[in-house]
């Protein structure tokens, strides 16, 4: 669904840890501050009386770090 002449505001958050993404989805955490800042910036840039389109977030989950030290040992 495209609206002529209007484009959504896109925020690329890059690679983030799963915990940060979970917090963002719940409406908490440091990523929410970045999103709120982007919305405030979009509202400030919009002319008076015009509505601001929704913000589209783009992120990727970081892969899990490989564990070091403990190797899987079979049954004794």
N, C-alpha and C positions, 0 to 999 in steps of 0.2 A: 504494500500500500504506500504509494508515494504522494506527497503533497506538493503541488507545483510551487516553486519558489522558496520552499522551506526545507531546511536540512537539519537533521538531528545533530546534537552536539556529541562528538565522540571523544571518549577519554581512554587512552591506551595505558593500562596499568602495567603491562609487561609481565614477566614471570614473577609469581608470588607464591609464598608458602601456602599450603592447604589451610593452615590455621588462620592466616590473614583473610583468605577468601571466605571461610566460614564466618568469621567475625563480620565481614562486610555484608554478607547475606542476612545476618541477624540484626544489622543496623548499628554495629559498634566497631571499635577499633580504629587504627590510624588510617586505613584506606578510605574510611567514610569521610574523614576530614578532607582528603584530596578530592573526593567526589563533590562534597559540599562546596569546596572552593571553586570547582569547575562550574557548578550550577550558578553560584554567585557571580562569577565572571561572565557567564552567558547572559544572565539577567541584566548586568550592568551594560553589556554591549548592545543589547536589544533596544530599539527605540521605545519611547514611552507609549504605553497602551497596547503593545504587541505581546502576544503570549510567547513563552519560551517552550520549545519542543523538549520532549524527554531526553535525558542523557543516556547514551548507549555506552556500556562498559565493555572493554575487551581485555581479557587477561588469560594467562596460561598457568596451569599448576606446575610448580617445580617438581622435578622427580625426587624420589626419596634418596637420601644419601646412603651409600653402601656402608654397612656396619663393619668395623674393623675389630680385630681382637678375638672375638668368640667365633669359632668355627662349629658348624653342626657336626656333632659326633653321634654315630649310630648307637644302637642299643648295646649294652654290655653283655 
